[in-house]
Amino acid sequence: MQLIQETPDLSAYLAADEAIDHHHPLVRDTAARLAAGVADSYEYARAAFDFVRDGIPHSQDSGDLRVTWRASDVLERRTGICYAKAHALAALLRAEDIPTALCYQNLGVLHGLVAVRFNGAWHRQDPRGNKPGVDARFSLDGERLAFTPDPASNEMDYPVLYAAPHPVVLNALRAASDRPHLWRTLPTAL
C-alpha cells in the first residue's frame, strides 16, 4: 500500500497540538529519560515504541474504564486505547524531532496507529500492546502490526497519513465518559 501524506510539509508531522502535546513537561521528561543511553534516533524510536506498547496497558486489556486522549494524560495515567497510545507515541517521537503521522485501519471499528519517517520513507507501527494472538513489533523492514485487515469482511487500511488526530476519533474520545461509553460510540469509518 502506498502511504499518502495529508500535507507535503514534513514540519506538520513534528507539530504539537492539543492531543499530541509534546511540549508538556511530562512528555519532555519521558522523552529525555528514553533518549538517555541510546545511540541514535532509530534506537530512540524503538525504545519509545517499546515503552508505549509494553509500559502503558491498553485499557480494554487491563480493564481500566478511564478514557485518555491527550499524550500527557496517557503517560500520567498509564492507560489508553489504540488511539490514545498512538497519540502518546507520536508525542514522544516528535519530542525528539522524528516526523510521526497518525494513521488508521478499519477493522469493523477504526484502529489507530502511527507511521514514522526514516530514510526517506514512512513505516507504520502499532503500539496497541501485545496479548495472545497479537505480536506487534517496531520494524523498518516490513510491517509487524497488531492486526491485518480482512478485505472479505470489508476491512481495510486507510493510506492517508494525518498530521493531527482525525476529528472523528478525537470527538469520540472527548465525548466518552468512560470506556464502556466509548465502546458504544467508537467510529467505524473515517
C-alpha positions as CSV (number, residue, x, y, z in Angstrom):
1,M,0.0,0.0,0.0
2,Q,1.3,3.5,-0.9
3,L,1.0,5.8,2.1
4,I,-0.2,9.3,1.3
5,Q,0.8,12.4,3.3
6,E,-2.1,14.6,4.2
7,T,0.2,17.5,3.7
8,P,3.5,17.6,1.9
9,D,5.1,19.8,4.6
10,L,7.0,17.5,6.9
11,S,7.1,20.1,9.6
12,A,3.4,19.3,10.1
13,Y,4.4,15.9,11.3
14,L,6.6,17.4,14.0
15,A,4.0,19.9,15.3
16,A,2.4,19.9,18.8
17,D,-1.4,20.1,19.2
18,E,-3.9,19.6,21.9
19,A,-3.7,15.8,21.7
20,I,0.0,15.4,20.8
21,D,1.2,17.8,23.4
22,H,4.9,17.1,23.2
23,H,5.8,20.4,24.9
24,H,4.2,19.2,28.1
25,P,6.8,18.6,30.9
26,L,5.8,15.0,31.4
27,V,6.2,14.2,27.7
28,R,9.6,16.1,27.7
29,D,10.8,14.3,30.8
30,T,9.7,10.9,29.5
31,A,11.4,11.6,26.1
32,A,14.6,12.7,27.9
33,R,14.6,9.5,30.0
34,L,14.1,7.3,27.0
35,A,16.8,9.1,25.0
36,A,19.4,8.7,27.7
37,G,21.8,6.0,26.6
38,V,20.6,5.4,23.1
39,A,22.9,5.9,20.2
40,D,20.7,7.4,17.6
41,S,17.2,8.4,16.6
42,Y,16.4,4.8,15.4
43,E,17.2,3.3,18.8
44,Y,15.2,6.1,20.4
45,A,12.2,5.4,18.2
46,R,12.4,1.7,19.1
47,A,12.7,2.5,22.8
48,A,9.7,4.9,22.7
49,F,7.7,2.3,20.8
50,D,8.5,-0.4,23.3
51,F,7.7,1.9,26.2
52,V,4.3,2.8,24.9
53,R,3.5,-0.8,23.7
54,D,4.6,-2.5,26.9
55,G,4.6,0.2,29.6
56,I,1.1,1.6,29.0
57,P,-1.6,-1.1,29.1
58,H,-4.4,-1.0,26.6
59,S,-7.4,-0.1,28.7
60,Q,-9.5,-2.9,27.3
61,D,-6.8,-5.5,28.2
62,S,-6.3,-4.1,31.7
63,G,-10.0,-3.5,32.4
64,D,-9.3,0.2,33.0
65,L,-12.5,2.2,32.5
66,R,-10.8,5.6,32.1
67,V,-10.6,7.3,28.7
68,T,-7.5,9.2,27.8
69,W,-6.8,11.1,24.6
70,R,-4.1,13.7,25.3
71,A,-0.5,12.2,25.2
72,S,0.4,13.7,28.6
73,D,-2.7,12.2,30.1
74,V,-1.8,8.8,28.7
75,L,1.6,9.0,30.2
76,E,0.4,10.2,33.5
77,R,-2.5,7.7,33.9
78,R,-0.7,4.8,32.2
79,T,-3.7,3.8,30.2
80,G,-5.3,4.2,26.8
81,I,-6.9,2.6,23.9
82,C,-5.1,2.4,20.5
83,Y,-5.8,6.0,19.5
84,A,-4.5,7.4,22.8
85,K,-1.4,5.2,22.8
86,A,-0.8,6.4,19.2
87,H,-1.0,10.0,20.4
88,A,1.5,9.2,23.2
89,L,3.9,7.6,20.9
90,A,3.6,10.4,18.3
91,A,4.3,12.9,21.0
92,L,7.4,11.1,22.3
93,L,8.8,10.7,18.8
94,R,8.0,14.3,17.8
95,A,9.7,15.5,21.0
96,E,12.9,14.1,19.6
97,D,12.3,15.5,16.1
98,I,11.2,12.3,14.4
99,P,8.4,13.0,11.9
100,T,5.4,11.0,13.0
101,A,2.0,10.6,11.4
102,L,-1.3,9.1,12.7
103,C,-2.9,6.5,10.5
104,Y,-5.9,4.2,10.8
105,Q,-7.3,0.8,9.9
106,N,-10.9,-0.1,9.5
107,L,-11.3,-3.4,11.4
108,G,-15.1,-3.1,11.8
109,V,-14.2,-0.1,14.0
110,L,-11.3,2.3,13.5
111,H,-8.0,1.2,14.8
112,G,-5.3,3.8,15.4
113,L,-1.5,3.5,14.8
114,V,1.4,5.7,13.7
115,A,3.9,6.0,10.9
116,V,7.5,7.1,11.5
117,R,9.7,8.6,8.8
118,F,13.1,7.2,8.5
119,N,15.5,7.0,5.5
120,G,13.1,9.0,3.3
121,A,10.1,6.6,3.8
122,W,7.2,6.1,6.1
123,H,6.9,3.0,8.3
124,R,3.7,2.1,10.1
125,Q,4.0,1.0,13.7
126,D,1.3,-0.3,16.1
127,P,1.8,0.5,19.8
128,R,-1.5,-1.1,20.8
129,G,0.0,-3.6,23.1
130,N,0.6,-7.3,22.7
131,K,-1.6,-10.1,24.1
132,P,-2.3,-13.7,23.0
133,G,-2.7,-13.5,19.2
134,V,-1.2,-10.0,18.9
135,D,2.5,-9.6,18.3
136,A,3.2,-6.0,17.1
137,R,6.9,-5.1,16.8
138,F,8.8,-2.0,15.8
139,S,10.2,-2.6,12.3
140,L,11.5,-0.6,9.4
141,D,11.9,-3.9,7.4
142,G,8.2,-4.7,6.7
143,E,5.2,-4.1,8.9
144,R,4.7,-6.0,12.2
145,L,1.3,-4.6,13.1
146,A,-1.2,-5.9,15.6
147,F,-3.9,-6.6,13.0
148,T,-4.2,-7.3,9.3
149,P,-7.4,-6.1,7.7
150,D,-9.6,-8.8,6.1
151,P,-10.9,-7.5,2.8
152,A,-13.6,-10.2,2.7
153,S,-15.1,-8.6,5.8
154,N,-14.8,-5.1,4.3
155,E,-11.8,-4.3,6.5
156,M,-9.1,-2.0,5.1
157,D,-6.0,0.1,5.7
158,Y,-6.5,3.8,5.2
159,P,-3.5,5.1,3.2
160,V,-3.6,8.7,4.5
161,L,-1.0,9.9,7.0
162,Y,-2.5,12.5,9.2
163,A,-0.5,15.3,10.9
164,A,-3.2,15.5,13.7
165,P,-5.7,13.1,15.1
166,H,-8.7,12.7,12.8
167,P,-11.6,14.7,14.1
168,V,-14.0,11.7,14.2
169,V,-11.5,10.0,16.5
170,L,-10.8,13.0,18.7
171,N,-14.5,13.8,19.0
172,A,-15.3,10.2,20.1
173,L,-12.5,10.2,22.7
174,R,-13.5,13.6,24.1
175,A,-17.2,12.8,24.4
176,A,-16.7,9.5,26.2
177,S,-17.4,9.5,29.9
178,D,-15.8,6.1,30.3
179,R,-14.6,3.2,28.2
180,P,-18.0,1.4,28.0
181,H,-19.5,4.6,26.6
182,L,-16.6,4.9,24.2
183,W,-17.1,1.3,23.1
184,R,-20.7,2.1,22.2
185,T,-19.6,5.2,20.2
186,L,-16.3,4.0,18.5
187,P,-16.1,5.4,15.0
188,T,-16.5,2.8,12.3
189,A,-15.1,4.8,9.4
190,L,-13.3,8.0,8.5
